[in-house]
Every structure is written in C-alpha cells, then in structure tokens.
Amino acid sequence: MKYFLVRSVIPTLLTIALFIMAIFGFMLPALEKSIMDQKKEMIKELTAAAWNILARFEYDERIGVMTREQAQKLAVEAVQNLHYGQGMKDYFWINDMHPRMIIHPYRTDLNGKDLSDVTDPSGNRLFVKFVEIVKTQNAGYVQYLWQWKDDSSRISPKLSYVKGFEPWGWIVGTGVYLNDVRQEIASIRNNLIFFSIAILLITTGLLAFLLAGSYLSERRRRLAELSLRESEEKYRMLVESAGEYMIMSLCGQDLFANNSMLKLLGYSAEEFMQKNILEIVEMSAAEKELGYPYSVALVRGEEYPHQYETYLIRKNGERYRVMMLLSSIPQGNKSGFLMIASEVTVQQERVIRQDKLLEELQRSFLYFHQRIADLASLPAIICTQAETLHSVARHFQPDGIDAVLVADGSGIRGVLSLQTYIQLLLSGSYDLKATSLIDIKLENPVYVDESALLFDVYLKIEKSDFNHVFVVNGKGEPVGLVNNHSFIFLQNYSPTILLREIQVIDNEEKLTLANRLLPELSRIFIKNQIGVGHLNRLITDVADLILEKAIELSVKKLGPAPVDYCFMVLGSQGRREQTLCTDQDNAIIFADVAETEEERIQAYFLNLGNSVCTMLDRSGYKYCDGDIMAKNPAWCQSLAKWKANFSAWINTLEAKDLLQTKIFFDFRAIAEPGNRSTYLVDHLQKHLESELANSPRFYFLLAINILQFDPPLGFFGDFIVETRGQHADVLDIKNVLSMVVDFARIYALKHGIRARNTHERLLALNELGILTTQSYDDLERALNYLMTIRLENQVEETDQGLKPDNLIKPESLTTINQKILKEIFAQIKNFQVRLSYDFTGTTGVKA
C-alpha cells in the first residue's frame, strides 16, 4: 500500500499542481498573446482588402476609364459601406496625409476637417501618429482611446492598423477594441477554473477507488506472474519436442531453439542463447528498408508478414534458404514470437518469382514521374535545304537518328525521315549528289516541350503516323529527338500494354472489356504512392482511347461523316482528372453548313453521337445524369451555334444557370485516328477568349455561383455530413474537390490561361504571380490530398466488390487524416474569401 501511495498518489497530485501552474502561468498568457496576434493579423488583412479597393479604382483612373474625382468618389462610397464583425458594426475610415478626414462612417462630423489637433482622452494625437507611421513604415499598428463603434458615449481602448495609399496620399485603416479581447480571455479563464476544480474532484474520487482496489490488483499480479512462468515452461516443452526448425523468444528474453534448429545451425543450446535474432536470421530487403526485423515489428504491435522468404545463418557462416512462418505468442500484456522455418519447395519458388515480378512491375511505374528532359534523347539534327541527298545520309544511324529537320531562311521547313530517305533511294529517280533537299517533299514535324511526361510522349509517338518527335526548349528551339528506340523500356509495362490493346480493338464486344485492368493498375499506383495526377492522366488516356475507338467503329458502321467534325470532352475528362467513378460528358462540333443542309447534317451526327454514347455506356462509362452527351441535340451543333452558346452563357445567363454549363469551359478535342478536324475546337477557343475579354459581368456571376457552396465544416470544426437516407454519415469528396477546380478555372479564364488541367492552371497562375508560392503550395496540397483519399476510397470499394463512388465516412479516417482534411477545408474557405474579394468586391456573396 505504501508503495502504491508513493508510486501513484503523490505523482498524481504533483501532476495536478503542475497542470494548474501550466494553465495560469503559461497557457493563459500564451493564449492572450495568441488571440491578440490573431486580431492583429485580422485587421491587417482587412485593411489590405480595403486598400485593394482603392487600388482598383486608381487603376481605372490611370487607364483613363474615369477621372480622379470620379474614382475617389466611388472608392469612398465602397469603403464607407464596408462593415464586418458582430452586428456588422466594425468599419473602415480614410484620412489623408495632412491629416484631414476623408470619410468616417460614424464620426461624420469629422469628414473634411483638419485632424491635426484631434486627440483621444489621454491626449494622444492619434491621426498625427497615423501619418507618422505611414511616412516611416508605410503601414503599422497604433493603440489609442476611441468611441466604441457607433456609441459616442462609450470610450474604449482600441488597436488599429493603418496603411498608406501613396497614389492619392490617403491612409486607410480599421481596428479592434481591446475590451472585447479581454472579455474573451476572461471567459476562457473562468471556464478553465471551473474545469480544473471538476478535475480535482474527479481525481480525488478515482484515487480513493484505486486505493481500495490496490490489494486485489497486487494479488492478481502475483498470480499472473506464476501463471506466466508455468506457460513459458509449456511453450519450451512444446518447441523442444517438435520436429520442425523452431526459434522462440518470450517477453524479450533470450532466444530459444529446439534440437532440430540447433542441429541445422551447428550451435549448442548455451551458444544459441547468447545470440540475437540478427545473427541467426538474415534481414530481407524489405526488413532493411523498415530498419528492423519483422520479429521486432510483431512485438511492437505493427503489421508484419506471416510468411516470407529469408536465409538462416549457420555457425560456419553458410546461408540456408528457408520459408519462414512468423507468429505471435501472447504472454499476459506482453508478446513473444515463434519462428518456424521450412525448406523452400518448387511451389514456393513459383510464388516467390511471381512476387518479384509484381515488385518489378510496381517499381517500373516510377518512370511515370520522369519528364522527357530526364531521358537521354538523341540530338536534333538541322540541315539546310541546300544539302544533297548524298550529304544528308551521314546523319542517319541504325537504331539511332532516324529523322532530320530541314530549315530554310525563315525557319524549319519540314522533316526528312529515314524511311522516306530509303524510299527515295529505292525509287531510282534521283541523282543523290545533284538533288538538294529543296526539291524533296518533306513531312510536317511533331514537337513536344521538354517538360512533357515520358509516358505522354510515348503515346504521341504511338498515335502518330510516324515514329519520332522532336523535343523543344522553352524558346521553341529543337534540342533533341526521341523515337520508338527511346522507349524500349516502356514496351512491356501494363499501362502500355493496356493502351496498345485498345488501339487494335476491331469490334464493339472487345471494346466493352477495354478498361478491365484499370482497377488493378489504380491499386498499384495508390499502393506505391505514385502521384495521383499521373493516375488521373492514365485513367483519362484510357477513356480518350476508348472514345476514339468508339468513334472509329461507329463511323465504320454509319459511313463517312458528311463534313469535318470532332468530339469535345468536358468536365473531368476535359481536365484529364478522371477517376474510377466517372460518367460521360461529351459533345460534337461540326463545320458550318448552309442552313438548308443543317438538319440533314445534324441527323447524321446525332446518330453518330447515339452510337458512340451507347458503346461508352457498355464499356463502363455510364450515361450522364444531366444528359450532357453528344446524342442530345442541344450538344450536337455546328461551330457557329457553339459560338452562339458560349456567347449566351457569357453575356446573358444568370448565376444559377451556370451550375450545369460551367463544365463546358473545360472542353478538349477528341477525334478518331487520322481525323485532322480538331481545328474546329481551336476556332471555338479563340471565340471564347474574345468574348471573355470584355465580359466582367460573367466573372461576377460565375463567382456567385461558385460561392454558393461551402466546405462541409461546422462552426465548431466538426464535419457536416449527410444525416438521412442510405448515405448517412458521409460527405461527398467530389463536391469539395470541385471548389478547388472552380477556383482554378475562374482565375485561369480571367487571365487567359489555356490549360485545362487544374494542376497546370494553378502552376500557370503561380508563374504569372496571381498566386503566391505559399498559396500555390496550399492549393496543390489540398488538390493532391483530396484526390488521393477519393481514389483510395474508390480502389477499396472496388476490392470489396462495390461500385466506386465519391462518398467517404470521415469517421473511417485516422485522427491525423481527419485533422488534415479539416485544415484543407478551412484553407478552401480562406481562398473563397479571396475569390469573393477579387470578383465581387465583398467578403462573401451568396446567390
């Protein structure tokens, strides 16, 4: 009992005392500082927002949209109407550098007056202080006494942040009342006192209970020790009598081996007891990567394989290959382990080979991280058109350079491939020394940027009419050549095989099975933590190829198209961000025809759209619930009508109407192999850019539409989930992802960025300085994390035989993942506030 008092009661009381000291000596002061720092940061950000309003009107003045007088008048009106905080009573004011009051929403008696002699009750010339701060620091904090909001009879300490607006010689500011902060701290202090007393009372009761049960606990402990010693003896007798090769360790004690194992290894029992497990069992590559053997992982309660291949180390140093079975031996509240070794059989060798092949396959996916600049490409050879067929031959190399670029005085004229060169030789129609390249018909070169992914370049070669592309640097200069020989290592990868199988499909039945490998490939991507952006692109590449093949099969069935056309893919497929849970979002655009012919022409393409959409549905890409598909007459139109559609969306629709149409702003062209009609989408893109250049109303309405939806995070930081129906206690992760996608889309459209992929849009915004590096990193982190848990959930559902969806149960996530998810939701809310400021001029607008 005395031991229990010394061991438990006194430390508990000391802990409580330290707890109280920590609360009142450290935590409360730190909390007060933290709250004050948060308030200071808040008024600093709010002042910057008001400053941005002045900058916007000053910009309109500089470009001649309005006079300075008009700009200042509108700016004053905008700032005068800005309110925030409880009751919307917190405000902004503006004075100039004289100082003279420009606008104060509550002290209108000061508007236009000289403030040089205005002081607070303590005699502080606060407005003069504002001017001094701006002159020396451009911005800063000032503490003084002032009336409480709109109550002139109440004087309260206030901390304000002021910032100078140099073009007009103005100062804008806002502040927080310190009494409000102190009341907040006092409330927290009272709550802490209450809970501290409650903890003391509960602890006293628990101590009394523990003291009463101490005798019984001690008695049970002694009985358990006796039982443990008896069980150890039983385990030892069992292992000793077994014929298999066995090693045992109980509760961290010395190793014990039976006679079979001792005989195999050549040790005596006494020698073996002096060894540690690393001297007996060789660590596998996976164990070395882990940092300790699986037996240690077992004892620690971590995951471990129950069977694996390894080597025993004999006394003479020889290695003996075995298949090891590892199991736990529970010993009270501790754990030991039992290892049973057996010789590797032919069947086991086959399983081991299969495992190694899978491991090699998984490692091969690391190539998807590499860009074409990482591949040792061949040099780009540029010849002048004055060279002869005889002289150009020196550049061609077997299994090497198989194409050269030909330049004239104005730039690259074309490309001469080795295949074409051989055909010229075999024709016998040319004098090799007399014929110059100017007389030869050349092919059009295909270029890729050096930042392109290896896998994307491989697909471009596979889908082109010839087998080489030229790599260009940021200046557009050819710096390298890649061809089929450059991608030998990709030929047998599962994704490559899958895509090549789709390309050779020749009937609808095979097409329905085309994406069967996607779930397994997705599992390997997720398991190996390969970037989800690469997995999105792979899933989209498969969908693109299946669509191309469906178009090809349909045209073969319906006959050639009467005019040029191509398909447009929209939404996630347009952005190359598809997952395992996807539907169809597509449309058809065809060349303009005479009005009398349009009905007949559209009828052909509606039949084509119906055939293609039916094939896609049978191939696992379900019909769109919103009927945004090429078989719908509304989305099967000529170029002129598509231009009219986009003009109407941009210039006449309201915010609520943009909910369904905004995915059209992620369009991308898809055509059957050999079809060169994607120029139609290029024309539509140029029309879109022209319309957006003069449509501020569109961005305002699109912002309102985006701001209708908030991240599902409650006031107290809890998740907001569905509370009824078959999907209770879940949240739709796709809806949250859409907020990041919408954010990137509206800024990309605003700044003329043509990229469709959300990652590429964010990167472009960062490079243009629209997003700071911190903001870019935060959004990229949010996008990658949300997409990762979305795909992980879909892979898990597929493994369970379920249909993949976008619904996750927050309670199924680990505590750390729940915390990360909440932080991301909070960051998205912050970015929505910025979006609201940039496109609506307020802190938040709801439709």
Secondary structure, DSSP 8 states (H G I E B T S, - for coil): -HHHIIIIIHHHHHHHHHHHHHIIIIIHHHHHHHHHHHHHHHHHHHHHHHHHHHHHHHHHHHTTSS-HHHHHHHHHHHHHT--BSGGG-B--EEEESS-BEEE-SS-GGGTTSB-TT---TT---HHHHHHHHHHHHSEEEEEEEEEETTEEEEEEEEEEEEEEETTTTEEEEEEEEHHHHHHHHHHHHHHHHHHHHHHHHHHHHHHHHHHHHHHHHHHHHHHHHHHHHHHHHHHHHHHHH-SSEEEEE-TT---EE-HHHHHHHT--HHHHHT--HHHHB---HHHHHHTS-HHHHHHHT----SEEEEEEE-TTS-EEEEEEEEEEEEETTEEEEEEEEEE--HHHHHHHHHHHHHHHHHHHGGGGG-BGGGS--B---EEETTSBHHHHGGG--TTS--EEEEEETTEEEEEEEHHHHHHHHHHT-S-TTT-BGGGS--B---EEETTSBHHHHHHHHHHSSSSEEEEE-TTS-EEEEEEGGGGGGGTT-HHHHHHHHHHT--SHHHHTTTTTTHHHHHHHHHHTT--HHHHHHHHHHHHHHHHHHHHHHHHHHH-S-SS-EEEEE-HHHHTT---SS-B--EEEEE----HHHHHHHHHHHHHHHHHHHHHHHHTT-B--TT--STTSGGGEEEHHHHHHHHHHHHHT--GGGHHHHGGGGG-EEE--TT--TTHHHHHHHHHHHHHHTT-HHHHHHHHHHHTT---SB-TTS-B----SSTTTT-EEHHHHHHHHHHHHHHHHHHTT----SHHHHHHHHHHTTSS-HHHHHHHHHHHHHHHHHHHHHHHHHHHTT----SEE-GGGS-HHHHHHHHHHHHHHHHHHHHHHHHHHSSS----
